[in-house]
């Protein structure tokens, strides 16, 4: 082995070790116990959850009877160009559009050499916490829905040759019986909450994005409206729960005396530019 190849191998091994070490440290921080007292806990009894679950099921059953079949029939009256446009839009609701860039960015930052000043290291850590939050807030609800929708086993519109919103085959791991909740809607609304939490000015853009994805799933007859509504609720609730989980561990967020989650001050654009210059310096 030549000296150049040997040096490259050693350098590559060092990068992998550094990356693995930093990711392990991040996961350790994420898994640590919550740092808050009883004043900040959610005081809900099993009875409260049972009532909320029963009420939700009743509302969804009513909506399934009233709007699901009617909405799919109405789609047939849409102009072809409208359906075609939504068919192009709907693929942008896949979680990979967010998870791959965020995951690769997190891994790339984890592999940076430890040559930064203490201030720059703190700035970099704050950036990584926020990237980690975005990734987790989208990934957790998406993973939950991927499993639950196959346990529920609701048939997609027109599966079986008829329009039956109450066609269920539970525990069927087949894509045609994985209609509720909508995974695309879950991703879109989780992204709305996650990005909107960190950058409130982006909420309008992400709301438009989430609504377009939700409508597109019905327009291409991949889901009933209640599938999309269920996905939106799971995406919102999942991202909110992830935000609170991070806040309980003082990772980018904190919980005030009133129990409300607040975002911790993040690094300024000026400091991030300074870190970038430090990293690019010869």
SVG drawing of the C-alpha trace seen along z (x, -y; Angstrom):
<svg xmlns="http://www.w3.org/2000/svg" viewBox="-73 -39 77 48">
<polyline fill="none" stroke="black" stroke-width="0.4" points="0.0,0.0 1.4,-3.4 1.9,-6.2 -0.8,-8.2 -3.3,-5.4 -2.4,-4.6 -2.9,-8.2 -6.3,-8.3 -7.4,-5.2 -6.3,-6.5 -8.0,-9.8 -11.2,-8.1 -11.2,-5.8 -10.7,-8.9 -13.7,-10.6 -15.9,-7.6 -14.9,-7.2 -15.5,-10.9 -18.9,-10.8 -20.0,-7.7 -18.8,-9.2 -20.7,-12.5 -23.9,-10.7 -23.7,-8.4 -23.3,-11.4 -26.4,-13.0 -28.5,-9.9 -27.3,-9.7 -28.5,-13.3 -31.8,-12.5 -32.3,-9.4 -31.5,-11.1 -34.3,-11.5 -36.5,-14.5 -35.3,-17.5 -38.5,-19.0 -40.7,-18.8 -44.3,-17.8 -45.6,-21.3 -44.7,-20.7 -46.3,-17.2 -49.4,-16.6 -52.1,-15.7 -54.4,-13.5 -56.1,-10.4 -56.8,-7.2 -60.4,-8.2 -59.6,-11.5 -57.8,-9.7 -60.6,-7.1 -63.2,-9.9 -61.1,-11.7 -60.5,-8.5 -64.2,-7.6 -65.2,-11.1 -62.6,-11.0 -63.8,-7.7 -67.4,-8.9 -66.5,-12.0 -64.5,-10.0 -67.3,-7.5 -69.8,-10.3 -67.4,-11.9 -66.7,-8.6 -70.5,-8.2 -71.0,-11.8 -68.0,-12.9 -65.7,-10.0 -67.6,-8.4 -69.1,-11.7 -65.6,-13.2 -64.2,-10.4 -67.3,-10.6 -66.7,-14.3 -63.1,-13.8 -64.4,-12.1 -65.8,-15.4 -62.4,-17.2 -60.7,-18.2 -57.9,-15.8 -55.3,-18.5 -56.2,-19.3 -55.8,-15.6 -52.6,-15.5 -51.2,-18.5 -52.0,-17.0 -50.4,-13.8 -47.2,-15.7 -47.5,-17.5 -48.4,-14.5 -44.9,-12.9 -43.5,-15.8 -45.3,-14.6 -42.9,-11.7 -40.9,-11.9 -37.7,-11.2 -37.7,-14.8 -37.0,-15.9 -35.4,-13.0 -32.6,-12.4 -31.3,-16.0 -31.6,-16.5 -30.0,-13.1 -27.1,-13.7 -26.6,-17.2 -26.5,-15.9 -24.0,-13.2 -21.9,-15.7 -21.8,-18.1 -21.0,-15.2 -17.9,-14.4 -16.3,-17.9 -12.9,-18.0 -12.6,-19.3 -10.6,-22.3 -13.2,-25.0 -13.1,-27.5 -15.3,-26.8 -17.8,-29.5 -18.0,-27.9 -18.5,-24.5 -21.5,-25.8 -22.9,-27.3 -22.4,-24.1 -24.0,-22.1 -27.1,-24.4 -27.5,-24.0 -27.2,-20.2 -29.9,-20.2 -32.3,-22.0 -31.5,-19.7 -32.0,-16.7 -35.4,-18.2 -36.6,-18.6 -35.5,-15.1 -37.2,-13.5 -40.4,-15.6 -41.0,-14.3 -39.5,-10.8 -41.4,-9.7 -45.0,-10.4 -44.1,-9.0 -42.8,-5.8 -45.8,-5.5 -48.2,-5.9 -46.3,-3.4 -47.0,-0.7 -50.4,-1.7 -52.0,-2.1 -51.2,1.5 -52.7,2.7 -55.9,0.7 -56.1,2.2 -58.5,-0.3 -58.9,0.2 -58.0,-2.6 -60.7,-4.1 -62.1,-1.7 -60.1,1.2 -62.2,4.4 -64.1,2.9 -66.4,0.8 -66.5,-2.5 -66.8,-1.3 -65.4,-3.6 -66.0,-0.9 -63.9,1.8 -61.3,2.9 -59.0,5.9 -57.0,5.4 -53.4,6.6 -53.0,6.8 -49.5,5.7 -50.5,4.8 -50.3,1.3 -53.9,1.3 -55.1,1.8 -53.0,-0.9 -55.2,-3.9 -55.7,-5.3 -53.9,-7.5 -52.3,-9.1 -48.5,-9.0 -48.1,-11.9 -50.4,-14.1 -48.6,-13.1 -45.3,-14.1 -46.6,-17.4 -48.3,-18.5 -45.4,-17.3 -43.1,-19.5 -45.5,-22.4 -45.3,-22.2 -41.5,-21.4 -40.3,-24.1 -43.0,-26.6 -41.8,-26.2 -38.2,-27.1 -39.0,-29.7 -42.5,-31.2 -42.3,-33.2 -42.3,-30.0 -45.7,-28.8 -47.7,-30.3 -45.5,-28.6 -45.6,-25.2 -49.4,-25.5 -49.9,-26.0 -47.6,-23.0 -49.4,-20.8 -52.8,-21.6 -51.7,-21.0 -50.3,-17.6 -53.5,-16.7 -55.8,-17.7 -53.6,-15.9 -54.0,-12.6 -57.7,-12.7 -57.5,-14.1 -55.4,-11.1 -57.9,-8.8 -55.1,-7.4 -57.0,-8.3 -60.4,-9.3 -60.7,-12.7 -60.8,-11.1 -57.5,-9.4 -55.9,-12.7 -57.5,-14.3 -56.2,-11.4 -52.7,-11.9 -52.8,-15.6 -53.8,-15.1 -51.1,-12.5 -48.5,-14.7 -49.4,-17.7 -49.7,-15.8 -46.5,-13.8 -44.4,-16.9 -45.8,-18.7 -45.0,-15.7 -41.4,-15.6 -41.0,-19.3 -42.1,-18.7 -39.8,-15.8 -36.9,-18.0 -38.0,-20.7 -38.1,-18.3 -34.4,-17.7 -33.5,-21.3 -32.6,-20.5 -33.4,-23.6 -36.5,-24.3 -37.6,-24.8 -40.8,-24.6 -41.8,-27.7 -43.4,-27.9 -46.8,-27.9 -46.0,-24.6 -45.7,-26.3 -42.9,-25.2 -40.6,-28.0 -37.8,-27.9 -34.4,-28.6 -32.4,-31.4 -30.6,-30.0 -27.3,-31.1 -27.4,-34.3 -26.7,-34.3 -23.6,-36.3 -22.2,-33.6 -23.0,-30.9 -21.2,-32.8 -18.2,-33.1 -18.2,-29.3 -18.4,-28.7 -15.4,-31.0 -13.5,-29.2 -14.2,-25.8 -13.2,-27.0 -10.0,-28.7 -6.8,-27.0"/>
</svg>
